[in-house]
Each structure stands twice: as structure tokens, then as C-alpha cells.
Amino acid sequence: MEAVTHKTRRGFSLIEAAIVLAVVGAVIGGIWSAASAVRENQKQSATEEMIILAVNKMRNILKNVHDDTYPDSYIFDNVAVGVGAIPSNKLTPYGIIRISNESEYGGNDFAISLSGINKGACYRIVKKFSDNAQNYSLSRVVIYNADTGAGSSIIADNSSFPISQANLDKCQDVGGRIALQFNWN
């Protein structure tokens, strides 16, 4: 009778190693995707909080001033920085925030412009403020179109809040900038 010898294996075969790498890659991809969604949600929430703070602080400062006190938007922006309504570097998690005097449109309004906004953030921020337009004294929403750049689309004003789904869908055309106009009275 011949002796049967068993060869002992050491290590993994190439197929086994490839399977392990594929599983590890899938797990890391899932974690990365979930983490990205959480980061985006945090950016949107932080931006919304900055807008609410800016609206409240600017309204408190402006409610007792004459219309002509801050005619220049540059001065208006500096007042916003001075009272802490916006950060001194004028940055949000997305990009630049500016506050300007919009009284030329009739009434005592100021606009908060956000640059660097993506489609998802546009949708969420515009929806939040339009759904609560009366609470925030929101008077107008402008989305700057990606195709035209300088052109804009006023998707809502006093008579059309909350914003319809069709107008909210215009966030798909956002060119990275939106403006929310508030009454300071």
C-alpha cells in the first residue's frame, strides 16, 4: 500500500484574495457614501442656521432705522458683519454669504445671497424658508440660472408662498447662487 501524502496549502488563492478585496471595497464604499450624505446634511443645516441668525439679527438692527440709513449694499454688508449676523470672512459651508439692501424693490427689504449652493441645498433651503415665509417675512426668492449665469428666475414672491413643486424644481437649474429677500419690519 502506498502512503498518501497530503500537501498542505499556505496562503490564499488569487480568487479568494479578489473576493475579500471586493467585499472590503463594497463595505468601504457604503460607509463613504453614508458619511458623504451626513456631511451634506450638516452643511445644509449649518447654512440654514446661519440664514436664520442673519435674518433675526438684521431685523433687530433695522426695525428702528429710516429707509435711507443704509443705502449702499457694501455698508449694509459691513453692518451685518459688525453685528455678527454673518461671519467676518463671509463664508458658509458652501461659499460666500452676502447681505444687501433691497429697498429699491419697494419696501424695507434686505436680501441674503448664497453662492456655491448645489441643487440639493437649493431645494432644501428654499423649501424651508418658503414653507415658513410668514414667520421669516420672506418676500422673494431668486434662483440664478446655470445656463444664463447673470440671468435670474424669481420663483416666488409674497403672493406665491409656499412655493409650488414646479417652482421648487427650478432648483435643478441653479447656477450656484440663490437670494432670499426678507422684509425687516
KAMO-V952560 format. One record per residue. N is the residue number from 1. RES is the residue in one small letter. OMEGA is omega in degrees with one decimal (none if undefined). Layout:
n->N res->RES omega->OMEGA
n->N res->RES omega->OMEGA
This chain:
n->1 res->m omega->-179.2
n->2 res->e omega->178.1
n->3 res->a omega->178.5
n->4 res->v omega->178.6
n->5 res->t omega->177.7
n->6 res->h omega->177.8
n->7 res->k omega->178.9
n->8 res->t omega->-179.7
n->9 res->r omega->174.6
n->10 res->r omega->175.6
n->11 res->g omega->-178.5
n->12 res->f omega->172.2
n->13 res->s omega->179.3
n->14 res->l omega->179.6
n->15 res->i omega->178.4
n->16 res->e omega->178.7
n->17 res->a omega->179.6
n->18 res->a omega->178.7
n->19 res->i omega->179.4
n->20 res->v omega->179.5
n->21 res->l omega->178.9
n->22 res->a omega->179.2
n->23 res->v omega->178.9
n->24 res->v omega->178.4
n->25 res->g omega->178.8
n->26 res->a omega->179.2
n->27 res->v omega->179.6
n->28 res->i omega->177.2
n->29 res->g omega->178.3
n->30 res->g omega->178.7
n->31 res->i omega->-179.7
n->32 res->w omega->180.0
n->33 res->s omega->179.3
n->34 res->a omega->179.7
n->35 res->a omega->178.5
n->36 res->s omega->178.5
n->37 res->a omega->178.4
n->38 res->v omega->178.9
n->39 res->r omega->178.9
n->40 res->e omega->178.3
n->41 res->n omega->178.7
n->42 res->q omega->178.2
n->43 res->k omega->-179.8
n->44 res->q omega->179.7
n->45 res->s omega->179.1
n->46 res->a omega->179.1
n->47 res->t omega->177.5
n->48 res->e omega->179.1
n->49 res->e omega->177.5
n->50 res->m omega->179.5
n->51 res->i omega->-179.9
n->52 res->i omega->178.2
n->53 res->l omega->-179.7
n->54 res->a omega->179.7
n->55 res->v omega->-177.4
n->56 res->n omega->-179.3
n->57 res->k omega->-179.8
n->58 res->m omega->179.6
n->59 res->r omega->178.7
n->60 res->n omega->179.3
n->61 res->i omega->-169.7
n->62 res->l omega->-172.2
n->63 res->k omega->-178.3
n->64 res->n omega->-179.4
n->65 res->v omega->177.3
n->66 res->h omega->-177.8
n->67 res->d omega->-174.0
n->68 res->d omega->-176.3
n->69 res->t omega->-178.3
n->70 res->y omega->-176.2
n->71 res->p omega->-174.8
n->72 res->d omega->-178.6
n->73 res->s omega->177.7
n->74 res->y omega->177.8
n->75 res->i omega->180.0
n->76 res->f omega->178.7
n->77 res->d omega->179.2
n->78 res->n omega->175.0
n->79 res->v omega->179.6
n->80 res->a omega->177.1
n->81 res->v omega->-177.1
n->82 res->g omega->-179.0
n->83 res->v omega->178.8
n->84 res->g omega->178.3
n->85 res->a omega->175.0
n->86 res->i omega->-179.7
n->87 res->p omega->-177.6
n->88 res->s omega->177.4
n->89 res->n omega->176.6
n->90 res->k omega->-178.6
n->91 res->l omega->169.2
n->92 res->t omega->174.2
n->93 res->p omega->-179.6
n->94 res->y omega->-174.2
n->95 res->g omega->-172.2
n->96 res->i omega->172.9
n->97 res->i omega->178.4
n->98 res->r omega->174.3
n->99 res->i omega->-177.5
n->100 res->s omega->177.7
n->101 res->n omega->-178.8
n->102 res->e omega->-176.8
n->103 res->s omega->179.1
n->104 res->e omega->177.9
n->105 res->y omega->179.1
n->106 res->g omega->-179.6
n->107 res->g omega->-179.4
n->108 res->n omega->-176.5
n->109 res->d omega->169.1
n->110 res->f omega->-177.9
n->111 res->a omega->172.1
n->112 res->i omega->-179.8
n->113 res->s omega->178.6
n->114 res->l omega->177.4
n->115 res->s omega->178.2
n->116 res->g omega->-177.6
n->117 res->i omega->174.9
n->118 res->n omega->-175.3
n->119 res->k omega->-179.8
n->120 res->g omega->179.4
n->121 res->a omega->176.9
n->122 res->c omega->-178.0
n->123 res->y omega->-175.4
n->124 res->r omega->-177.0
n->125 res->i omega->-180.0
n->126 res->v omega->179.6
n->127 res->k omega->-178.5
n->128 res->k omega->-176.0
n->129 res->f omega->178.6
n->130 res->s omega->178.1
n->131 res->d omega->179.8
n->132 res->n omega->-173.7
n->133 res->a omega->-178.0
n->134 res->q omega->179.9
n->135 res->n omega->-176.7
n->136 res->y omega->-174.1
n->137 res->s omega->177.7
n->138 res->l omega->-177.3
n->139 res->s omega->-178.2
n->140 res->r omega->173.7
n->141 res->v omega->-179.8
n->142 res->v omega->175.1
n->143 res->i omega->178.9
n->144 res->y omega->-172.0
n->145 res->n omega->-179.3
n->146 res->a omega->-176.6
n->147 res->d omega->-175.4
n->148 res->t omega->179.5
n->149 res->g omega->-177.2
n->150 res->a omega->-179.4
n->151 res->g omega->-179.6
n->152 res->s omega->178.4
n->153 res->s omega->175.5
n->154 res->i omega->-175.0
n->155 res->i omega->179.0
n->156 res->a omega->169.9
n->157 res->d omega->-172.8
n->158 res->n omega->-173.7
n->159 res->s omega->-172.6
n->160 res->s omega->175.3
n->161 res->f omega->-9.0
n->162 res->p omega->-175.5
n->163 res->i omega->178.9
n->164 res->s omega->178.4
n->165 res->q omega->-180.0
n->166 res->a omega->178.3
n->167 res->n omega->175.5
n->168 res->l omega->179.3
n->169 res->d omega->176.2
n->170 res->k omega->174.4
n->171 res->c omega->177.6
n->172 res->q omega->-179.2
n->173 res->d omega->-173.3
n->174 res->v omega->179.3
n->175 res->g omega->178.0
n->176 res->g omega->-178.5
n->177 res->r omega->173.2
n->178 res->i omega->175.5
n->179 res->a omega->175.5
n->180 res->l omega->-177.0
n->181 res->q omega->-176.2
n->182 res->f omega->173.1
n->183 res->n omega->-176.9
n->184 res->w omega->178.5
n->185 res->n omega->none
